């Protein structure tokens, strides 16, 4: 079954952006990708790890020290540096985006657009 991908409403129409999907299988998994990422990477994680990411982005606070799988976000120093997203369970899978697209995703998170995934 092909996942139904959702992007933030803050993403420009037709533009590549971060997309989120879920699989209905047990155990349920959450998928995150950047439609413009030339590697085509799809990060797969747990609902709990995705929930932690959402909470962190909504509250703008660092996540607590985790023993469970988490999603790590790395923003480069320069304004044009890429944003890299990876899971601690699959560190070799890295979704790459830019700050504009990441900001659109964060605005969607803060608006509650992805809450139904968890």
Long-range contacts (C-beta under 8 A, 24 or more apart in sequence): 3-31, 5-33, 5-35, 6-113, 6-114, 7-35, 7-105, 7-108, 8-104, 8-105, 8-107, 8-108, 8-109, 8-111, 8-113, 8-114, 9-108, 9-111, 9-113, 10-103, 10-104, 10-105, 10-107, 10-108, 10-111, 11-101, 11-104, 11-105, 11-108, 12-104, 15-101, 16-101, 17-97, 17-101, 17-104, 17-105, 18-85, 18-95, 18-97, 18-101, 18-102, 18-104, 18-105, 20-50, 20-114, 20-117, 22-47, 22-117, 30-117, 30-118, 32-71, 32-85, 32-95, 33-95, 34-95, 34-96, 34-97, 34-101, 36-97, 36-101, 37-95, 37-96, 37-97, 39-94, 39-96, 41-93, 41-94, 41-95, 41-96, 42-93, 42-95, 43-71, 43-85, 43-86, 43-87, 43-90, 43-93, 43-94, 43-95, 44-87, 44-90, 44-93, 45-69, 45-71, 45-87, 45-89, 46-89, 47-117, 47-118, 48-118, 49-87, 49-89, 50-114, 50-117, 50-118, 51-118, 54-109, 54-114, 54-115, 54-118, 57-106, 57-109, 57-110, 58-109, 58-110, 73-102, 75-99, 75-102
